[in-house]
């Protein structure tokens, strides 16, 4: 029996720089870095009321910096949390720390899923923040105290290998970074990301009874448990589509994309190639697909 169908939700309330109270003790401020990969912009979350924890400072943008400073003025900031080290989530950190004295906690340093193959380049090399160094790394099931609540850390590698989410078991709220988003599927781009790790991280969330989900871009994920199951089925569908494409004969990733991503926005072709490469790389690791030489984007792939 087929699982739930994936229905993306591109609705969004609020404007860049505008504080939006999305739940008691949770404010979202969206940075003005809209684009095909960031939607309306990167979401920064402020958890707490009198004592604040900032989640994902966002890009280096003076307007976003001033919006955050205005919102926290007169209140204590206990910690600045980073879900993962793509610069649209971390780049503002140095300037924010000039105004706010708080420790950096959250994910570990940026790391790749594997070494680069001979002749391979990292398509997202510029997106990774290699200067990020936390004062404290949060690991699986570590607690993060926000006033009288204790959020739990969930390690969710895949989009990046150091990705984490925050979960409040009392309310069933998940702050999901780029692991789960309502408006789009997450890009998985080797060697920064890894498809098998991403799939395992999705499965890891299913037992949690998540009732609310606040992502790094876009609006809330509605009915998160159903949405996560639909994401899993969607990725399995892409895997099947890759097999069907290769049944027609050996192909490169670029040759496979048009038959799998029908009607794709030209601005997203690069992202589609990267995510399909992650899917095919996983099939190679499982022995279902092969190639001569290193596994890289421009290799010719064939069914085993």
HUBELFEN-V314108 format. One record per backbone hydrogen bond with DSSP energy under -1.0 kcal/mol. NH is the residue of the N-H (numbers start at 1). CO is the residue of the C=O. If there is no record, write none. Layout:
NH_CO ; NH_CO
This chain:
9_182 ; 17_30 ; 18_15 ; 20_28 ; 22_26 ; 23_26 ; 26_23 ; 27_46 ; 28_20 ; 29_44 ; 31_42 ; 33_31 ; 35_39 ; 39_35 ; 41_38 ; 43_216 ; 44_29 ; 45_55 ; 46_27 ; 47_53 ; 48_25 ; 52_76 ; 53_47 ; 54_79 ; 55_45 ; 56_81 ; 58_89 ; 61_59 ; 65_61 ; 66_62 ; 67_63 ; 68_64 ; 69_65 ; 70_66 ; 71_67 ; 72_68 ; 73_69 ; 75_72 ; 76_50 ; 78_52 ; 80_103 ; 81_54 ; 82_105 ; 87_127 ; 89_86 ; 91_87 ; 92_58 ; 93_90 ; 96_92 ; 97_93 ; 99_96 ; 100_96 ; 102_100 ; 105_80 ; 106_136 ; 107_82 ; 113_191 ; 120_117 ; 125_122 ; 127_124 ; 129_85 ; 130_128 ; 135_104 ; 136_104 ; 138_106 ; 141_153 ; 142_139 ; 144_151 ; 146_149 ; 149_146 ; 151_144 ; 152_167 ; 153_142 ; 154_165 ; 156_163 ; 158_160 ; 163_160 ; 164_83 ; 165_154 ; 166_175 ; 167_152 ; 168_173 ; 172_168 ; 173_168 ; 174_212 ; 175_166 ; 176_214 ; 179_176 ; 192_189 ; 193_189 ; 194_158 ; 198_194 ; 199_195 ; 200_196 ; 201_197 ; 202_198 ; 203_199 ; 204_200 ; 205_202 ; 208_205 ; 211_172 ; 212_172 ; 214_174 ; 216_177 ; 221_213 ; 227_223 ; 228_224 ; 229_225 ; 230_226 ; 231_227 ; 232_228 ; 233_229 ; 234_230 ; 235_231 ; 236_232 ; 237_233 ; 238_234 ; 239_235 ; 240_236 ; 241_237 ; 242_238 ; 243_239 ; 244_240 ; 245_241 ; 246_242 ; 247_243 ; 248_245 ; 249_246 ; 251_301 ; 256_252 ; 257_253 ; 260_257 ; 261_257 ; 264_261 ; 268_265 ; 269_266 ; 272_268 ; 273_269 ; 274_270 ; 275_271 ; 276_272 ; 277_273 ; 278_274 ; 279_275 ; 280_276 ; 281_277 ; 282_278 ; 283_279 ; 284_280 ; 285_281 ; 286_282 ; 287_284 ; 288_283 ; 289_283 ; 290_302 ; 299_296 ; 301_251 ; 302_290 ; 304_288
